[in-house]
Structures are given as structure tokens and as C-alpha cells.
């Protein structure tokens, strides 16, 4: 299937469930607005997407104090279906109905896949609590929504690899959203939208298709520019101190070099 056909399927499901999804998002938007919808695509198509995912050895490994995961974003290196799925979430009708659900003014998808694309997480992989970079690659628009489509069949909550929303700050217990097969999660990104991915405990790989939407205005008027900012979980005091030092150093660099010392390679070079 191509991106237009897949986008139509996504749109139909969002439209059918629009009222429920809007209520879910609006009831949470004062903290971290989010909604999720299950079985967003036909099961056979979802299973095909999973089977086409690259192996971790064919992806880019990111392992440091902040995160441990695998990324794939140069989409012409992988099966065509994966690129079609990513850009199906950028279909004009899909973007417009998600904007309506989230009660946002005009929003824009990102054809460059800046920080988007595919992610794979295997045993012991994790993503610390963090705030996403506030802007697009050129610092012209604000990042406002994060779209996560989970593609691993039979994924169980106890496997880990689940999305954690720290709605009440990093000192309180987060809300866990299971990385359920064929589930789409849409969450707001702003200066308080701390989120993480729990460590994976099983010999299995959690796969995800990721997109970001941007806007000319931030979600909250109080939002300010920030780099991707990492913290540790409440029990990890030493790690948290080290991450805060790391945040300060990287923020200082961005004050001097608006786009960083070098161009961020995490984008699709067509």
C-alpha cells in the first residue's frame, strides 16, 4: 500500500473515534496532553510493517548516559513500506484531524524526519526522562506533538519499553502507556512534557514509527527554547547530577551556535 491509502485508513479511524480522543486529550492537556487509539491499521498491514523493520544491526546505535536505543531515519535504505507508513501520518487529512482533536491551530508535519523515523529497543534498552528539543532543525517552528505508532505484535506491559508520562513532575510516579501492538499514541511536547521509556527486560525488540508535528506557536505561552533535556529517575541521584551538568554544557553550546556545532545528522537526506 502507498502513503495515500494508508493515510486514508488512519484518517477514517481517527474520525470515527474523534469525540472520545478529543475528550481524552483535553482532559489531560493542562499537564501533558495525550491520547491513544488501538488498532489504528488493519492487523495484516500492521504485521507487515513489523516484518519489514530493519534489524538492530542495520540501525544506528545510541548508547550513553541518556539513552540506549537504535534509530533508522535514512528511509531509502529500508523497505519501501516503512517510508510509506511514516509519511502516511503526514497526510494532510491526518494532520488536520489530529489538530482538531488536540484543539491546536495549524500544525505542520516534518518531511525531514528531524528526530523522527524508526526506533528499535531491545533488552536493557531505555530512554531516560527528557524534554524533546523545543524546535525544528532550523529553529523556525515549535515542536508541539509527538506521534508514536507501536508495531511489535503481542507486546506485554511487563516487557518494559513502555511510554512513561511524568505528568506531576519527576518526583511523582509517572503514568505508564503500554507500547501495545498497532497502537498510536499522540502526546504534546512543551517545557513540562517530561516523558521516558522504561527499560526493556525481555529478549525482544520493541519497534516504533515516530513523527513530530510543528507549529508557528508553542503550546503554552510560557514555553521557551530548550535542547533535548535529560534527567534521571528519582532513585538515581548521582546519574541525575551528571545529566544536569551535561544539559548545562550542551545548552551553553547552543547559545553560541544556534544550530549546534554541527548539523544534527538525525534527519532524512533525500
RAGI-V216898 format. One record per residue. RES is the residue in one small letter. SS is DSSP state (hx for helix, st for strand, lp for the rest). Layout:
[[RES,SS] [RES,SS]]
This chain:
[[x,lp] [x,lp] [x,hx] [x,hx] [x,hx] [x,hx] [x,hx] [x,hx] [x,hx] [x,hx] [x,hx] [x,hx] [x,hx] [x,hx] [x,hx] [x,hx] [x,lp] [x,hx] [x,hx] [x,hx] [x,hx] [x,hx] [x,hx] [x,hx] [x,hx] [x,hx] [x,hx] [x,hx] [x,hx] [x,hx] [x,hx] [x,hx] [x,lp] [x,st] [x,st] [x,st] [x,st] [x,st] [x,lp] [x,lp] [x,lp] [x,lp] [x,hx] [x,hx] [x,hx] [x,hx] [x,hx] [x,hx] [x,hx] [x,hx] [x,hx] [x,hx] [x,lp] [x,lp] [x,lp] [x,hx] [x,hx] [x,hx] [x,lp] [x,st] [x,st] [x,st] [x,st] [x,lp] [x,lp] [x,lp] [x,st] [x,st] [x,st] [x,st] [x,st] [x,st] [x,lp] [x,lp] [x,hx] [x,hx] [x,hx] [x,lp] [x,lp] [x,hx] [x,hx] [x,hx] [x,hx] [x,hx] [x,hx] [x,hx] [x,hx] [x,hx] [x,lp] [x,lp] [x,lp] [x,hx] [x,hx] [x,hx] [x,hx] [x,hx] [x,hx] [x,hx] [x,hx] [x,hx] [x,hx] [x,lp] [x,lp] [x,lp] [x,lp] [x,lp] [x,lp] [x,st] [x,st] [x,lp] [x,lp] [x,lp] [x,lp] [x,lp] [x,lp] [x,lp] [x,st] [x,st] [x,st] [x,st] [x,st] [x,lp] [x,lp] [x,lp] [x,lp] [x,st] [x,st] [x,st] [x,st] [x,st] [x,st] [x,lp] [x,lp] [x,lp] [x,st] [x,lp] [x,lp] [x,lp] [x,lp] [x,lp] [x,lp] [x,st] [x,st] [x,st] [x,st] [x,st] [x,st] [x,st] [x,st] [x,st] [x,lp] [x,lp] [x,lp] [x,lp] [x,lp] [x,lp] [x,hx] [x,hx] [x,hx] [x,lp] [x,lp] [x,lp] [x,st] [x,st] [x,st] [x,lp] [x,lp] [x,lp] [x,lp] [x,lp] [x,lp] [x,lp] [x,lp] [x,lp] [x,st] [x,st] [x,st] [x,lp] [x,lp] [x,lp] [x,lp] [x,lp] [x,st] [x,st] [x,st] [x,st] [x,st] [x,st] [x,lp] [x,lp] [x,lp] [x,lp] [x,lp] [x,lp] [x,st] [x,st] [x,st] [x,lp] [x,lp] [x,lp] [x,lp] [x,lp] [x,lp] [x,lp] [x,lp] [x,st] [x,st] [x,st] [x,st] [x,st] [x,st] [x,st] [x,st] [x,st] [x,st] [x,lp] [x,lp] [x,lp] [x,lp] [x,lp] [x,lp] [x,lp] [x,lp] [x,lp] [x,lp] [x,lp] [x,lp] [x,lp] [x,st] [x,st] [x,lp] [x,lp] [x,lp] [x,lp] [x,lp] [x,lp] [x,hx] [x,hx] [x,hx] [x,hx] [x,hx] [x,hx] [x,hx] [x,hx] [x,hx] [x,hx] [x,hx] [x,hx] [x,hx] [x,hx] [x,hx] [x,hx] [x,hx] [x,hx] [x,hx] [x,hx] [x,lp] [x,lp] [x,lp] [x,lp] [x,lp] [x,lp] [x,lp] [x,lp] [x,lp] [x,lp] [x,lp] [x,lp] [x,lp] [x,lp]]
